[in-house]
């Protein structure tokens, strides 16, 4: 007997019990660095990796789009740092550190959190369907 499957329906993997609400991951990634700073600049690479693993374990149909968002976000942040590096090279180094460095930090954080936000919004729909299907399976 064939069953009807919604096109956006997640196809859970073996580790589906590790799936977490993507919004909770987003908030954890925002507030944990105030209490603990992960080594090796972990506050920048752990959140996207965690969200991608969450999507993979959930079997999200938007997984490829999320990988693309992470790749574009990484390229964008790299371009931002290269652009500011070129600015620093062309201007006086002291002027750059005094005037432009705070903007670099703000823009880098904004780009990082915007990337995370895009991933979370892509993952929110499949997560709700996954949660609903899991509740339905538990009730049967």
Backbone as CSV, one residue per row, in Angstrom:
resi,resn,N_x,N_y,N_z,CA_x,CA_y,CA_z,C_x,C_y,C_z
1,UNK,0.836,-1.179,0.000,0.000,0.000,0.000,0.882,1.243,0.000
2,UNK,0.633,2.112,-0.939,1.393,3.352,-0.994,0.720,4.386,-0.107
3,UNK,1.547,5.196,0.501,1.007,6.256,1.346,1.282,7.593,0.690
4,UNK,0.441,8.526,1.007,0.594,9.878,0.488,1.716,10.574,1.245
5,UNK,2.572,11.273,0.523,3.663,11.987,1.176,3.663,13.434,0.702
6,UNK,3.684,14.331,1.656,3.757,15.756,1.350,5.160,16.051,0.839
7,UNK,5.256,16.909,-0.151,6.562,17.188,-0.746,7.521,17.828,0.259
8,UNK,6.995,18.608,1.198,7.839,19.246,2.212,8.061,18.365,3.431
9,UNK,7.527,17.171,3.400,7.625,16.304,4.564,9.059,15.822,4.754
10,UNK,9.590,15.981,5.953,10.946,15.501,6.212,11.020,13.976,6.132
11,UNK,12.178,13.499,5.743,12.433,12.060,5.703,13.486,11.769,6.769
12,UNK,13.046,11.436,7.980,13.977,11.299,9.100,15.064,10.261,8.858
13,UNK,16.216,10.530,9.412,17.362,9.634,9.337,17.461,8.853,10.648
14,UNK,18.532,8.109,10.782,18.711,7.246,11.950,18.813,8.038,13.257
15,UNK,19.345,9.241,13.192,19.549,10.030,14.409,18.461,11.081,14.600
16,UNK,17.247,10.779,14.212,16.186,11.775,14.303,15.880,12.183,15.741
17,UNK,16.285,11.381,16.712,16.055,11.761,18.109,16.970,12.912,18.543
18,UNK,17.967,13.258,17.728,18.851,14.384,18.038,18.347,15.704,17.459
19,UNK,17.239,15.668,16.743,16.706,16.874,16.113,16.189,17.826,17.191
20,UNK,16.570,19.084,17.045,16.203,20.125,18.001,15.499,21.255,17.258
21,UNK,14.723,22.009,17.980,14.062,23.174,17.397,15.130,24.148,16.890
22,UNK,15.090,24.521,15.604,16.124,25.419,15.079,16.134,26.791,15.747
23,UNK,14.988,27.246,16.211,14.954,28.532,16.902,15.687,28.442,18.241
24,UNK,15.588,27.301,18.902,16.328,27.105,20.153,17.832,27.111,19.880
25,UNK,18.243,26.487,18.786,19.663,26.501,18.418,20.120,27.935,18.171
26,UNK,19.290,28.704,17.496,19.621,30.100,17.202,19.827,30.895,18.491
27,UNK,18.918,30.735,19.447,19.051,31.473,20.702,20.243,30.993,21.523
28,UNK,20.499,29.705,21.512,21.681,29.187,22.212,22.943,29.791,21.610
29,UNK,22.986,29.874,20.298,24.164,30.429,19.623,24.322,31.923,19.875
30,UNK,23.232,32.583,20.204,23.321,34.011,20.513,23.808,34.251,21.938
31,UNK,23.353,33.433,22.882,23.604,33.748,24.281,24.741,32.964,24.933
32,UNK,25.090,31.805,24.436,26.175,31.027,25.044,27.517,31.755,24.985
33,UNK,27.861,32.454,23.886,29.158,33.155,23.888,29.315,34.211,24.987
34,UNK,28.221,34.648,25.598,28.351,35.553,26.739,28.879,34.829,27.969
35,UNK,28.596,33.532,28.054,28.998,32.751,29.219,30.262,31.931,28.987
36,UNK,30.437,31.465,27.760,31.565,30.596,27.449,31.976,30.820,26.006
37,UNK,33.261,30.994,25.788,33.767,31.184,24.436,34.379,29.870,23.953
38,UNK,33.749,29.227,22.969,34.302,27.962,22.474,35.692,28.168,21.866
39,UNK,36.553,27.160,21.981,37.896,27.297,21.406,37.868,27.268,19.877
40,UNK,38.944,27.701,19.280,39.131,27.690,17.826,38.044,28.475,17.091
41,UNK,37.664,29.608,17.642,36.609,30.449,17.062,35.326,29.652,16.828
42,UNK,35.021,28.788,17.766,33.862,27.908,17.647,32.537,28.629,17.564
43,UNK,32.489,29.857,18.065,31.206,30.570,18.007,30.821,30.922,16.576
44,UNK,31.764,30.783,15.636,31.460,31.074,14.234,31.172,29.823,13.407
45,UNK,31.777,28.699,13.724,31.558,27.528,12.888,30.655,26.478,13.528
46,UNK,30.497,26.491,14.842,29.633,25.495,15.488,28.152,25.725,15.162
47,UNK,27.625,26.961,15.236,26.192,27.137,14.950,25.757,26.710,13.547
48,UNK,26.461,27.121,12.477,26.012,26.637,11.164,26.126,25.122,11.023
49,UNK,27.190,24.562,11.584,27.353,23.111,11.523,26.235,22.409,12.288
50,UNK,25.898,22.933,13.460,24.825,22.360,14.271,23.495,22.428,13.519
51,UNK,23.222,23.561,12.901,21.970,23.694,12.152,21.943,22.769,10.937
52,UNK,23.077,22.624,10.262,23.112,21.716,9.111,22.945,20.260,9.542
53,UNK,23.587,19.882,10.635,23.399,18.516,11.142,21.955,18.295,11.577
54,UNK,21.363,19.293,12.185,19.962,19.207,12.593,19.078,18.967,11.371
55,UNK,19.343,19.701,10.319,18.572,19.550,9.088,18.797,18.177,8.464
56,UNK,20.029,17.717,8.477,20.344,16.410,7.898,19.665,15.287,8.677
57,UNK,19.751,15.339,10.005,19.130,14.296,10.828,17.610,14.305,10.692
58,UNK,17.058,15.485,10.472,15.614,15.597,10.303,15.194,15.102,8.921
59,UNK,16.121,15.091,7.973,15.779,14.721,6.607,15.033,15.842,5.913
60,UNK,15.418,17.057,6.222,14.723,18.231,5.706,14.847,18.332,4.189
61,UNK,13.741,18.658,3.516,13.821,18.851,2.065,14.556,20.140,1.687
62,UNK,14.823,20.999,2.656,15.524,22.254,2.382,17.013,22.171,2.708
63,UNK,17.525,20.964,2.914,18.922,20.799,3.325,19.894,21.417,2.318
64,UNK,19.671,21.184,1.041,20.589,21.720,0.026,20.567,23.246,0.010
65,UNK,19.398,23.822,0.205,19.303,25.286,0.260,20.042,25.825,1.481
66,UNK,19.962,25.102,2.572,20.655,25.535,3.788,22.169,25.456,3.612
67,UNK,22.639,24.422,2.941,24.075,24.325,2.651,24.504,25.491,1.767
68,UNK,23.669,25.833,0.794,23.967,26.969,-0.080,24.006,28.277,0.711
69,UNK,23.086,28.444,1.642,23.070,29.654,2.474,24.351,29.747,3.299
70,UNK,24.781,28.632,3.878,26.026,28.634,4.660,27.211,28.976,3.763
71,UNK,27.251,28.394,2.574,28.360,28.675,1.653,28.370,30.150,1.252
72,UNK,27.209,30.688,0.913,27.144,32.102,0.529,27.463,33.019,1.708
73,UNK,27.023,32.654,2.900,27.351,33.443,4.085,28.840,33.442,4.369
74,UNK,29.475,32.290,4.185,30.923,32.195,4.386,31.665,33.035,3.356
75,UNK,31.229,32.946,2.112,31.851,33.753,1.055,31.643,35.240,1.333
76,UNK,30.448,35.604,1.781,30.170,37.006,2.094,31.031,37.533,3.227
77,UNK,31.184,36.740,4.282,32.033,37.177,5.397,33.496,37.262,4.974
78,UNK,33.931,36.318,4.158,35.303,36.364,3.650,35.509,37.615,2.800
79,UNK,34.539,37.931,1.946,34.631,39.133,1.113,34.646,40.396,1.973
80,UNK,33.887,40.382,3.055,33.874,41.530,3.960,35.257,41.749,4.572
81,UNK,35.873,40.670,5.038,37.201,40.800,5.637,38.249,41.197,4.600
82,UNK,38.150,40.655,3.401,39.091,41.038,2.343,38.898,42.510,1.985
83,UNK,37.651,42.937,1.881,37.376,44.338,1.565,37.920,45.283,2.619
84,UNK,37.725,44.931,3.868,38.269,45.776,4.926,39.794,45.697,4.966
85,UNK,40.347,44.563,4.581,41.807,44.450,4.493,42.373,45.359,3.417
86,UNK,41.687,45.425,2.296,42.110,46.332,1.221,41.997,47.777,1.688
87,UNK,40.916,48.091,2.396,40.771,49.448,2.940,41.898,49.775,3.912
88,UNK,42.240,48.829,4.747,43.312,49.063,5.718,44.643,49.253,5.013
89,UNK,44.835,48.544,3.928,46.086,48.654,3.187,46.202,50.002,2.479
90,UNK,45.080,50.530,2.032,45.102,51.782,1.272,45.043,53.026,2.155
91,UNK,44.648,52.855,3.387,44.580,54.006,4.292,45.626,53.843,5.386
92,UNK,45.700,54.839,6.207,46.604,54.786,7.347,46.115,53.712,8.322
93,UNK,47.016,52.879,8.792,46.643,51.763,9.663,45.985,52.242,10.956
94,UNK,46.495,53.312,11.546,45.908,53.824,12.786,44.504,54.362,12.549
95,UNK,44.326,55.059,11.438,43.007,55.577,11.096,42.020,54.428,10.914
96,UNK,42.485,53.372,10.286,41.607,52.225,10.054,41.178,51.579,11.365
97,UNK,42.131,51.329,12.246,41.781,50.656,13.499,40.904,51.526,14.377
98,UNK,41.095,52.820,14.320,40.277,53.708,15.147,38.873,53.893,14.586
99,UNK,38.763,54.030,13.276,37.470,54.387,12.700,36.699,53.214,12.100
100,UNK,37.386,52.295,11.450,36.672,51.270,10.698,36.555,49.923,11.401
101,UNK,37.438,49.628,12.319,37.409,48.314,12.977,36.090,48.040,13.707
102,UNK,35.515,49.013,14.414,34.216,48.721,15.045,33.124,48.379,14.029
103,UNK,33.168,49.026,12.869,32.179,48.723,11.836,32.381,47.327,11.268
104,UNK,33.628,46.922,11.174,33.913,45.567,10.698,33.322,44.533,11.650
105,UNK,33.495,44.739,12.937,32.935,43.799,13.916,31.412,43.756,13.840
106,UNK,30.803,44.920,13.729,29.339,44.975,13.658,28.834,44.313,12.380
107,UNK,29.461,44.621,11.256,29.032,44.021,9.988,29.267,42.514,9.968
108,UNK,30.363,42.064,10.559,30.630,40.622,10.605,29.577,39.909,11.452
109,UNK,29.240,40.476,12.604,28.207,39.867,13.444,26.847,39.897,12.752
110,UNK,26.548,41.000,12.084,25.268,41.104,11.375,25.192,40.074,10.253
111,UNK,26.257,39.925,9.495,26.276,38.926,8.426,26.158,37.514,8.959
112,UNK,26.840,37.257,10.063,26.794,35.928,10.678,25.383,35.599,11.162
113,UNK,24.779,36.518,11.903,23.442,36.242,12.427,22.377,36.259,11.337
114,UNK,22.590,37.031,10.290,21.658,37.000,9.164,21.710,35.640,8.473
115,UNK,22.911,35.099,8.333,23.054,33.758,7.754,22.346,32.724,8.622
116,UNK,22.559,32.802,9.929,21.875,31.870,10.834,20.361,32.045,10.761
117,UNK,19.916,33.291,10.691,18.482,33.565,10.612,17.875,32.944,9.354
118,UNK,18.566,33.073,8.231,18.056,32.489,6.993,17.960,30.967,7.093
119,UNK,18.956,30.353,7.713,18.920,28.896,7.881,17.757,28.495,8.784
120,UNK,17.595,29.215,9.880,16.525,28.886,10.834,15.155,29.037,10.184
121,UNK,14.958,30.087,9.404,13.649,30.266,8.769,13.390,29.197,7.711
122,UNK,14.427,28.751,7.022,14.253,27.656,6.055,13.912,26.349,6.766
123,UNK,14.497,26.156,7.935,14.349,24.892,8.648,13.095,24.840,9.519
124,UNK,12.494,25.972,9.790,11.359,26.014,10.721,10.153,25.234,10.200
125,UNK,9.840,25.364,8.925,8.689,24.659,8.360,8.832,23.147,8.421
126,UNK,9.919,22.596,7.876,10.105,21.150,7.979,10.183,20.650,9.424
127,UNK,10.713,21.485,10.328,10.771,21.056,11.723,9.366,20.916,12.306
128,UNK,8.493,21.846,11.994,7.117,21.759,12.506,6.413,20.515,11.975
129,UNK,6.628,20.215,10.704,6.040,18.994,10.139,6.641,17.763,10.804
130,UNK,7.951,17.788,11.009,8.636,16.672,11.679,8.086,16.472,13.087
131,UNK,7.904,17.572,13.805,7.376,17.488,15.171,5.953,16.933,15.164
132,UNK,5.149,17.383,14.217,3.770,16.909,14.118,3.731,15.407,13.814
133,UNK,4.542,14.976,12.870,4.563,13.556,12.518,5.070,12.698,13.672
134,UNK,6.024,13.225,14.409,6.546,12.492,15.561,5.475,12.363,16.648
135,UNK,4.701,13.431,16.860,3.605,13.376,17.835,2.525,12.399,17.384
136,UNK,2.228,12.391,16.089,1.218,11.470,15.569,1.665,10.021,15.731
137,UNK,2.936,9.769,15.500,3.459,8.407,15.660,3.441,7.984,17.126
138,UNK,3.672,8.930,18.022,3.662,8.609,19.451,2.245,8.337,19.949
139,UNK,1.250,8.966,19.336,-0.138,8.790,19.762,-0.762,7.501,19.230
140,UNK,-0.142,6.888,18.257,-0.731,5.663,17.688,-0.338,4.434,18.441
